[in-house]
Amino acid sequence: MQTWQITFVDDHGVKTVELFTCEQEPSLEDAAHMIRSKLVPVAAELDLNDLEGRKPEPTVKILKDQNSIQILDISPSA
């Protein structure tokens, strides 16, 4: 498995890098799920079925709108 670094701006406006291990490069939505699980674990348990199918990348949108977290980059870790 490969380690990926996901760069994002957290809810305090600080640029942060987290490392996650995945077999292939995570999509933006996958990265949002991983970040949400780590930073907002209670919200990660919520069911987003209401948004799925109607909005592209619902987790990305919720992280940005409700938690002020925006993913900037997904790249392989050195």
PEZI-V693374 format. One line per field, one symbol per residue. phi: phi as a letter, one per 40 degrees, with the letter a starting at -180 (. if undefined). psi: psi as a letter, one per 30 degrees, with the letter a starting at -180 (. if undefined). burial: # if it has 24 or more other C-alpha atoms within 12 Angstrom, else .. A space follows every 50 residues. Layout:
# PEZI-V693374
phi=???
psi=???
burial=???
This chain:
# PEZI-V693374
phi=.bcbbbbacccbgccbbbbbbacbdccdcccccccccccbccccccccdc ccgbbcfccdccdcccbfbbcbabaccc
psi=lkkkkjklkafggkkkkkkkklelkkleeeeeeeeeeeeieefffkkgfe fkfekkieeeeeeeefghkkkekjlkk.
burial=...#####.#.......###.....#.#########.............. .......######...#.###.###...
